[in-house]
Amino acid sequence: QFQDSADFQGLALSTRREYARHIEKSIEPEFGELPISALSARRSRAEFLAWRDRLALKGKRHADYAFSVLARALSWAFNRGIAPCNPCERAGRLYKANRAEKVWSEADEAAFNRSAPEHLRLALIMALWTCQREGDLLRLPWSAYDEERQEIRLKQSKTGVRVTVPVGEALRAALAATKRVSPIILTNSSGCPWTSDGFKTSWAKACKAAGVTGVTFNDLRGTA
């Protein structure tokens, strides 16, 4: 029912796929036959936390994600009177990471720009000068770029927030030099929009060729 709901269908496609994968692979095999009435039992929260702990043996991030999917589904069910409670709410997280210090240095940028192909150099400068997430940049159309006002307007897929990004001189020059071979700004070497996996693979190869290590594409957001 949760997967058929407007709440679920309103999520980004990549998020729906991840949710569905965790539901199928982790949640349903463990709790698919659990009676809804059992959710109100005092020990149910302990059972769910013990399940998360078992998943954590294979990776804390995976365990947190699976648990958060279950918690969201139960929250949806509780709000609609289907479940008597949500024993998974406010459970905290097992995985804690701080990448505040993980930024691209000027040397990293220079090395990447020396060796990477033009279409990936554009992705670098887009990330540095817009401070937006990878998924939003890969989907960003030319129509989002207002040349007259020198602004980029978009709706962030993760937050749903509409933002306006001033286009600085470096990004303006890069966009002006880019041929519009597709409705989407960032394209691969064939002039086609990127798939998420295709971009990650090409980006990793370009970083390896440039000798850039210890930082990711997402770290460009922190760098910005």
Secondary structure, DSSP 8 states (H G I E B T S, - for coil): -TTTSHHHHTS-HHHHHHHHHHIIIIIHHHHTT--GGGGGSTTHHHHHHHHHHHHHTT-HHHHHHHHHHHHHHHHHHHHTTSSS--TTTT---S-----TT----HHHHHHHHHHS-HHHHHHHHHHHHH---HHHHHH-BGGGEETTTTEEEEE-TTT--EEEEE--HHHHHHHHTS---SSBSSB-TTS-B--HHHHHHHHHHHHHHHT--S--STHHHHH-
